[in-house]
Amino acid sequence: MNDWRIYRGVGQPHDGVRRLPEPPPWRDFTRAQDGASAGSQDPSGARRLGVRRRRAENYAPRPAEVDAVNAALYLRRPLLVTGNPGTGKSTLAYAVAHELRLGRVLRWPIVSRTTLQDGLYRYDAIGRLQDVQLERARGARGNWSDPGAGSDADGRADGDGADRDPGIGAYIRLGPLGTALLPSELPRVLLIDELDKSDLDLPNDLLNTLEEGEFAIPELERVADRQPVVEVLSHDSGRVAVHGGRIACTNFPLIVLTSNGERDFPAPLLRRCVQLELEPPGEEQLTAMVEAHLGEEGVAAGQDLIGRFLDREPGEVMAADQLLNALFLTQHTPHAERLTRERIADLLMQRLDRSR
């Protein structure tokens, strides 16, 4: 296939999109067997670590990274990882979960509107009220009623209507942080991604929960004397029991907080964390990364681009996934002219810190 282009800009409809090859492994969102081949049931882990992870498992991260992870595990403290975009901050959480067999990584992406409540739990009071109103409108026997008005402690109506009300627990869903703090035999891995994108309050709001490893659900505490155990939904979409309206961890989770260094954090948060400054990947790390995603043939065919990535000017910011994108696409244009392949590489490997 001499012309690698799918979209040609000719304005005439055609079926060229059917010629699209398989997506890059790190952009494959299907729940196929790739997740299992990465040694994880988490498709996100397979995408981040590489579907050929086993071919690169002899690669060891830098000693400082290993020491920081172990310090966080031993001390039961969060790990604050700072570095430029694309240096592998988020991937570190998946690598630890993969090696220690800690299950699926719980991910909490942070945006400017994120609050502590988002991470702990959400109570869908409006949804519950709508269900009550719909059930009443049907005129069923034993209509639901408000708590305290002919209903039990969980808000279910006395009589035949009780079996139609799933209870308050069906309207409470734990967030990533709340799920990570559930009692468990082994610690969960929680990735709090890009904490520096939050508003000014969130780092301080996290302090008590990170220190105590527990939190309360007031909606369940109010009925705890009459219904001490309530099943709620977890972030994993399973049902878990909450006792007395409180959740307290038995094994403190490995919490990996990432930051691109766009802001400073308050000292109380810093003293509660093990801090790690992640350096840009070197030749060994890049080679292992490319091999994990594209195999040995990808490394051999991409030596020129790997060298170009490593030879960039000091202080020039470029992400490793830019290199992977360029390698994947140029390897899918083997018959294109060299000038075309160089133009593709220039398009995909632009420095991130250049002025726009």
C-alpha positions in Angstrom: 0.0 0.0 0.0 1.9 3.0 -1.3 -0.6 5.6 0.0 -0.8 5.3 3.8 -3.4 8.0 4.1 -7.1 7.2 5.0 -8.4 10.7 4.7 -7.2 12.2 1.4 -9.0 15.6 1.4 -10.6 15.0 -2.0 -14.1 15.6 -0.9 -15.4 12.4 -2.5 -16.9 9.8 0.0 -15.1 6.4 0.0 -14.7 3.4 2.3 -11.0 4.0 3.0 -11.6 3.9 6.8 -12.1 0.1 6.5 -8.4 -0.1 5.8 -7.5 1.2 9.3 -5.0 -1.1 10.9 -5.3 -2.2 14.6 -4.9 0.7 17.0 -1.7 1.3 18.9 -1.6 -1.0 22.0 -1.8 2.0 24.3 -5.0 3.2 22.6 -6.7 -0.1 22.3 -9.9 0.1 24.5 -11.3 -3.3 23.8 -11.5 -5.7 26.6 -9.9 -8.5 24.6 -7.2 -10.9 25.7 -4.6 -8.1 25.7 -5.4 -7.4 29.4 -4.7 -10.9 30.4 -1.5 -11.0 28.4 -0.2 -8.0 30.5 -0.7 -10.0 33.7 -3.5 -7.8 34.9 -7.3 -7.9 34.8 -7.2 -4.1 34.3 -7.3 -3.0 30.6 -5.9 0.4 31.7 -2.9 -1.4 33.1 -2.4 -3.4 29.9 -2.5 -0.2 27.8 0.0 1.6 30.1 2.4 -1.2 30.7 2.3 -2.7 27.2 0.7 -5.8 26.0 4.2 -7.3 25.6 5.1 -6.5 29.2 6.6 -9.9 29.8 9.3 -9.2 27.2 10.5 -6.2 29.2 10.2 -7.4 32.7 13.9 -7.6 33.2 13.9 -3.8 33.1 14.4 -2.2 36.5 13.4 1.4 37.3 15.9 3.8 38.8 16.9 3.0 42.3 15.4 6.2 43.6 12.0 5.2 42.2 12.2 1.7 43.8 13.3 3.2 47.2 10.4 5.7 47.2 7.8 3.1 46.4 9.1 0.8 49.2 9.3 3.7 51.6 5.6 4.5 50.9 4.7 0.8 51.4 6.6 0.4 54.7 5.4 3.7 56.2 1.8 3.5 54.9 2.2 7.0 53.4 1.1 8.4 50.1 3.7 8.8 47.3 3.8 12.2 45.7 5.4 11.9 42.2 6.4 15.1 40.4 7.8 15.4 36.9 7.2 16.7 33.4 4.3 15.3 31.3 5.1 11.9 29.8 7.8 10.8 32.3 5.8 7.8 33.5 4.3 9.2 36.8 0.9 7.5 36.3 2.5 4.3 34.9 4.4 3.8 38.1 1.2 3.1 40.0 0.2 0.4 37.4 3.7 -1.1 37.5 3.6 -1.5 41.3 0.1 -3.1 41.1 1.2 -5.4 38.3 4.3 -6.6 40.1 2.8 -7.0 43.6 -0.5 -8.5 42.2 -2.6 -5.8 44.0 -5.5 -5.9 41.5 -7.0 -3.2 39.4 -5.7 0.3 40.0 -8.3 2.7 41.3 -7.9 6.0 39.3 -9.1 9.4 40.5 -8.5 12.0 37.8 -8.4 15.5 39.2 -9.8 18.6 37.5 -10.3 22.1 38.7 -13.8 21.3 40.1 -12.9 18.1 41.9 -13.8 18.0 45.6 -13.0 15.6 48.4 -16.6 14.4 48.3 -16.0 13.1 44.7 -13.3 10.8 45.9 -15.1 9.5 49.0 -18.7 8.8 48.0 -21.8 10.2 46.4 -25.4 10.0 47.6 -28.0 10.2 44.8 -30.8 11.8 46.8 -32.5 13.1 43.7 -32.5 9.7 42.1 -34.0 8.2 45.2 -36.7 10.8 45.4 -37.6 10.2 41.7 -37.9 6.5 42.3 -40.2 7.1 45.3 -42.4 9.4 43.2 -42.5 6.9 40.3 -43.5 4.1 42.6 -46.2 6.2 44.2 -47.5 7.2 40.7 -48.0 3.5 39.9 -50.4 3.2 42.7 -48.7 0.0 44.0 -49.7 -1.4 47.3 -47.5 -0.5 50.2 -46.3 2.8 48.6 -42.9 4.0 49.7 -42.9 6.7 52.3 -40.4 9.1 53.8 -38.2 7.9 56.6 -40.0 8.3 59.9 -43.5 8.2 58.3 -44.5 4.6 58.4 -41.2 3.4 57.1 -38.2 1.5 58.5 -34.8 2.9 59.2 -33.6 2.4 55.7 -36.5 4.4 54.2 -38.5 1.3 53.1 -42.3 1.4 53.6 -43.9 -1.1 55.9 -45.8 -3.8 54.2 -45.8 -5.2 50.7 -44.0 -2.2 49.2 -40.8 -2.9 51.1 -39.5 -5.3 48.6 -39.8 -2.7 45.8 -37.4 -0.3 47.6 -33.8 -1.3 47.1 -32.9 0.8 50.2 -30.6 3.8 50.7 -27.5 1.7 49.9 -28.5 1.5 46.3 -28.1 5.3 46.0 -24.7 5.5 47.6 -21.6 4.9 45.5 -18.1 5.0 46.9 -15.5 7.0 45.0 -12.0 5.9 44.2 -10.6 7.1 47.6 -13.5 5.7 49.5 -13.1 2.3 47.8 -9.4 2.2 48.5 -10.1 2.7 52.2 -12.4 -0.3 52.4 -11.1 -3.1 54.8 -9.0 -5.5 52.7 -6.4 -8.3 53.1 -4.0 -6.5 50.8 -3.6 -2.7 50.1 -5.3 -1.3 47.0 -3.4 0.9 44.7 -5.0 4.4 44.2 -3.8 6.8 41.6 -4.8 10.4 42.3 -3.8 11.8 38.9 -2.7 15.4 38.4 -3.4 16.8 41.8 -1.9 20.2 40.7 -5.0 20.7 38.5 -7.2 21.0 41.6 -8.4 24.1 43.3 -6.6 25.5 46.3 -8.7 23.7 48.9 -8.4 20.0 47.8 -4.8 19.3 49.0 -5.8 20.6 52.5 -9.1 18.8 52.4 -7.3 15.5 51.9 -5.2 15.8 55.1 -7.4 14.3 57.6 -8.5 11.3 55.5 -4.9 10.5 54.5 -3.8 10.8 58.1 -6.7 8.8 59.7 -7.4 6.3 56.9 -11.2 6.5 57.6 -14.3 8.6 56.9 -17.9 8.7 57.8 -21.1 8.6 55.7 -23.5 10.8 57.6 -26.5 9.4 55.6 -25.8 5.9 57.1 -24.7 7.1 60.5 -28.1 8.6 61.1 -29.7 5.1 60.8 -26.9 3.1 62.2 -28.7 2.3 65.5 -31.5 0.7 63.6 -29.6 -0.6 60.6 -26.0 -1.1 61.5 -25.0 -2.8 58.2 -25.8 -1.3 54.8 -24.6 -2.5 51.4 -23.5 0.2 49.0 -21.9 0.3 45.6 -18.1 0.6 45.3 -16.1 2.3 42.6 -15.5 -1.3 41.2 -19.3 -1.6 40.7 -19.5 -4.3 43.3 -21.6 -4.2 46.5 -19.8 -3.8 49.9 -21.0 -3.7 53.4 -20.6 -0.6 55.5 -20.8 -1.0 59.3 -22.1 1.8 61.5 -21.9 4.3 58.7 -18.1 4.5 58.8 -15.4 3.1 56.5 -11.9 2.5 58.0 -9.0 0.8 56.2 -7.3 -2.3 57.7 -4.4 -2.0 55.2 -3.6 1.6 54.2 -3.7 1.8 50.4 -0.7 2.7 48.2 -1.8 6.1 47.1 0.2 7.6 44.2 -0.4 11.3 43.8 1.0 12.8 40.6 1.8 16.4 39.7 3.3 18.1 36.7 4.9 20.7 39.0 2.5 23.5 38.0 1.9 24.6 41.6 3.3 24.2 45.1 1.5 22.1 47.7 1.0 23.1 51.4 3.6 21.8 53.9 1.1 19.7 55.9 0.5 17.6 52.7 4.1 17.3 51.9 5.0 16.1 55.4 2.5 13.3 55.0 3.9 12.1 51.7 7.0 10.3 50.4 8.2 12.6 47.7 9.7 11.5 44.4 11.0 13.7 41.5 10.7 11.6 38.4 13.5 12.3 35.8 12.8 12.0 32.0 13.4 8.4 30.8 16.9 7.6 29.6 17.9 5.2 26.8 17.4 2.1 28.9 13.9 3.1 30.0 12.9 4.2 26.5 14.1 1.0 24.9 12.2 -1.1 27.5 9.1 1.0 27.0 9.2 0.7 23.2 9.8 -3.1 23.4 6.9 -3.5 25.9 4.5 -1.8 23.4 5.9 -2.5 20.0 8.3 -5.5 20.4 11.9 -5.9 19.5 11.1 -5.1 15.9 9.8 -1.7 17.0 13.1 -1.0 18.8 15.1 -2.0 15.8 13.1 0.1 13.3 12.9 3.1 15.5 16.5 3.7 16.5 16.7 6.9 14.6 13.7 8.4 16.4 14.8 7.1 19.8 18.1 8.8 19.2 16.4 12.0 18.2 14.3 11.9 21.4 17.4 11.4 23.5 19.4 14.1 21.7 16.9 16.9 22.3 18.3 20.0 23.9 18.5 20.1 27.8 15.4 21.5 29.3 13.3 20.8 26.2 10.1 19.1 27.3 8.9 16.1 25.3 6.7 13.2 26.4 7.6 9.5 25.9 4.2 8.8 24.4 5.0 11.3 21.6 7.9 9.0 20.7 5.6 6.0 20.8 3.1 7.7 18.5 5.8 8.6 16.0 7.3 5.1 16.1 3.9 3.4 15.5 2.8 5.7 12.7 6.1 5.8 10.8 6.2 2.0 11.0 2.8 1.9 9.3 4.1 3.9 6.4 6.9 1.7 5.2 6.4 2.5 1.6 6.0 6.2 2.0 8.8 8.5 0.9 11.4 9.3 3.5 10.4 13.0 3.4 6.9 12.0 4.3 8.0 9.9 7.3 10.2 12.7 8.6 7.3 15.1 8.2 5.1 12.7 10.3 7.8 12.5 13.0 8.1 16.3 13.1 4.3 16.6 13.5 4.1 14.2 16.4 7.4 15.0 18.2 6.9 18.7 18.9 8.3 20.1 22.1 5.6 20.7 24.7 7.2 23.8 26.2 7.4 25.8 23.0 5.4 29.1 22.8 2.1 28.9 20.9 
